[in-house]
Amino acid sequence: MVAPDLVSEEDIAKLIIPDDLPNDEPSFEAYIEAKVYDKEGNLIQYHKQPMRSLTQYFLALMSIPLIGTFQSSSTNSATGILTNVLGFPSQANNSSNCAQIQWDFSIQLGSGSQEFSLTLSSLAAPIANGTGPGQLTYLSKASSYTGTSISLFITVQNVSGSTINVTEIGTLWSVYITCGSCNATYNYNFLFSYDTFSTAVSIPNGGLATFQVTFEFSG
């Protein structure tokens, strides 16, 4: 059981690992937070750092609210960025029922590191969901939003028998295209972001940790 965060800003400052977030506020900002608790529920580590590594798959999906899904008003073919980057079909509809695009997310943690690339599709060393050596139990995920931000959360527990160091984190998204009357469903999985922690997030045996990824918009 996790105890409430009955800590002051001064206490957080003692636990925080160097935060190099910029002082100025751009129109778009993303950051990662991690909180680690020991088996008694005490907060023992807090980490916050900017997210810097959005992949081309995230950028391609964000093109949908910006430029839409059709090449033009005179065609029902998908835009080039959706077909070339995401691999979507050029057409997934018939004359009476257009397809719908839906998606869901997960956060994955890892114990490795690798050089970032726009086309990365996985973490270097994903930590499996389980109770064995080197594994974490992925307990729950959640999301929240305001008028200017979207946050994703995941909670994990370590009952592996030894401390696990988390050194990388990624957001994974499952994208679904469904078309009722044409009896077609298309499923895709993408790594939307990949970052390594500036200092490892260490989860002791019996401990629990929460990870948060937040996207903020301003201006």
C-alpha positions in Angstrom: 0.0 0.0 0.0 1.4 3.4 -1.0 1.4 6.1 1.7 0.1 9.6 0.7 2.7 12.0 -0.6 3.0 13.9 2.7 6.2 15.6 1.6 7.1 19.2 1.2 8.7 21.0 -1.7 11.9 21.0 0.3 11.7 17.2 0.7 11.1 16.8 -3.0 14.2 19.0 -3.7 16.3 16.6 -1.7 15.1 13.6 -3.6 15.0 15.1 -7.1 17.7 14.2 -9.6 19.1 17.2 -11.5 16.3 18.8 -13.5 17.4 20.4 -16.7 14.0 21.6 -17.9 14.3 24.9 -19.7 13.3 28.1 -18.0 11.3 29.4 -21.0 8.0 27.8 -21.9 7.6 26.7 -25.5 4.2 26.2 -27.1 4.7 22.4 -26.8 6.5 20.7 -23.9 6.7 17.1 -22.8 8.3 15.6 -19.7 8.6 12.4 -17.7 8.2 11.9 -14.0 9.0 8.9 -11.8 8.2 8.3 -8.1 9.6 5.3 -6.3 8.3 4.0 -3.0 9.8 1.4 -0.7 7.8 -1.6 0.7 6.5 0.6 3.6 5.1 3.1 1.1 7.7 5.8 1.7 8.7 8.0 -1.2 12.4 7.3 -1.7 13.1 8.7 -5.2 11.7 11.4 -7.4 12.9 12.1 -10.9 11.7 14.6 -13.6 13.2 15.3 -17.0 12.2 16.6 -20.4 11.0 14.1 -23.0 13.1 14.8 -26.1 12.6 11.9 -28.4 9.2 11.7 -30.2 9.4 9.3 -33.2 8.1 9.9 -36.7 5.0 7.7 -35.8 3.9 10.2 -33.2 4.4 13.1 -35.7 2.5 11.2 -38.4 -0.5 10.6 -36.1 -0.5 14.2 -35.1 -1.0 15.1 -38.8 -4.5 13.9 -38.6 -6.0 16.8 -36.6 -3.7 19.2 -38.6 -4.3 18.2 -42.2 -6.9 15.5 -42.0 -6.9 12.0 -43.4 -7.8 12.6 -47.1 -5.4 13.8 -49.8 -8.0 16.4 -50.9 -11.7 17.0 -50.9 -12.0 15.3 -54.3 -10.6 11.9 -53.3 -11.1 9.3 -50.6 -7.5 8.2 -50.5 -5.4 8.7 -47.4 -2.6 11.3 -47.1 0.9 10.2 -48.0 2.2 10.6 -44.4 -0.4 8.0 -43.2 0.4 5.5 -45.9 4.2 6.0 -46.1 5.0 6.4 -42.5 2.3 4.5 -40.6 1.6 2.0 -43.3 -2.1 2.7 -43.4 -4.1 1.5 -46.4 -4.7 4.1 -49.1 -8.5 3.4 -48.8 -10.4 1.7 -46.0 -14.0 2.6 -46.8 -16.8 2.2 -49.3 -19.2 4.8 -50.7 -21.5 4.7 -47.6 -19.3 4.1 -44.6 -15.9 5.8 -43.9 -13.4 4.1 -41.7 -12.8 5.2 -38.1 -9.3 5.6 -36.5 -9.0 4.7 -32.8 -6.0 4.2 -30.6 -4.9 3.1 -27.1 -1.6 3.6 -25.2 0.7 1.8 -22.9 4.0 2.8 -21.2 6.9 0.3 -21.3 10.0 0.4 -19.2 13.4 -1.0 -20.0 16.8 -1.8 -18.5 19.0 -0.9 -21.6 19.8 2.1 -23.7 20.2 2.8 -27.4 20.8 5.8 -29.7 17.6 7.5 -30.6 16.2 7.2 -34.2 13.0 8.6 -35.6 12.2 5.0 -36.8 12.8 3.2 -33.5 10.2 0.5 -33.0 11.1 -0.9 -29.6 13.1 -0.4 -26.4 16.6 -1.7 -26.2 15.8 -4.1 -23.3 12.1 -4.1 -22.4 11.3 -5.2 -18.8 8.8 -8.0 -19.0 5.6 -8.1 -17.0 5.9 -10.7 -14.3 7.4 -11.7 -10.9 10.6 -13.4 -12.0 14.2 -12.1 -11.9 14.5 -8.8 -13.8 10.7 -8.5 -14.2 8.2 -5.9 -13.0 4.5 -6.3 -12.4 2.6 -3.8 -14.5 -0.3 -3.0 -12.2 -2.4 -0.4 -13.9 -2.4 2.5 -16.4 -4.5 5.6 -16.6 -4.7 8.9 -18.4 -6.0 12.4 -17.7 -6.3 15.6 -19.6 -7.0 19.3 -19.1 -7.5 22.1 -21.6 -3.8 22.4 -22.1 -2.2 19.0 -21.2 -2.5 15.2 -21.6 -0.9 12.9 -19.0 -0.3 9.1 -19.2 0.4 7.1 -16.0 1.6 3.6 -15.2 2.2 1.9 -11.8 4.6 -1.0 -11.5 5.7 -3.2 -8.5 8.9 -5.1 -8.0 8.6 -8.5 -6.4 11.5 -10.1 -8.3 13.7 -10.5 -5.3 16.3 -7.8 -6.1 16.5 -4.1 -7.1 15.6 -3.3 -10.7 17.1 -0.3 -12.4 14.9 1.4 -15.0 17.1 3.2 -17.6 14.7 3.7 -20.5 11.0 4.5 -21.1 8.8 4.5 -24.2 5.1 5.2 -25.0 3.6 2.5 -27.1 0.4 3.1 -29.1 -2.0 0.6 -30.7 -3.9 2.1 -33.6 -7.1 0.5 -35.0 -8.9 1.3 -38.2 -12.4 -0.1 -38.4 -14.9 -0.1 -41.2 -18.2 -1.7 -40.4 -19.8 -2.1 -43.8 -16.7 -3.2 -45.6 -15.9 -5.8 -42.9 -12.3 -4.7 -42.4 -10.2 -4.1 -39.3 -6.6 -3.0 -39.4 -4.3 -3.1 -36.3 -1.0 -1.3 -35.9 1.5 -0.9 -33.0 4.0 2.0 -32.8 6.6 3.3 -30.5 5.7 7.0 -30.2 8.5 8.1 -27.9 11.7 6.8 -26.5 13.9 8.3 -23.8 16.7 7.2 -21.5 16.8 8.4 -17.9 19.7 10.7 -17.0 20.0 8.7 -13.8 18.5 5.2 -13.4 15.2 4.9 -11.5 15.9 2.2 -8.9 13.0 0.2 -7.7 13.9 -2.0 -4.6 12.5 -5.4 -4.1 9.0 -5.0 -2.6 8.9 -1.5 -3.9 6.4 0.3 -6.2 6.9 3.0 -8.7 4.7 5.3 -10.8 5.7 6.8 -14.1 4.0 9.8 -15.7 4.4 11.2 -19.3 2.9 14.6 -19.8 2.4 16.7 -22.9 1.6 20.4 -22.4 0.5 23.0 -24.8 0.7 26.7 -24.3 0.7 30.0 -26.3 
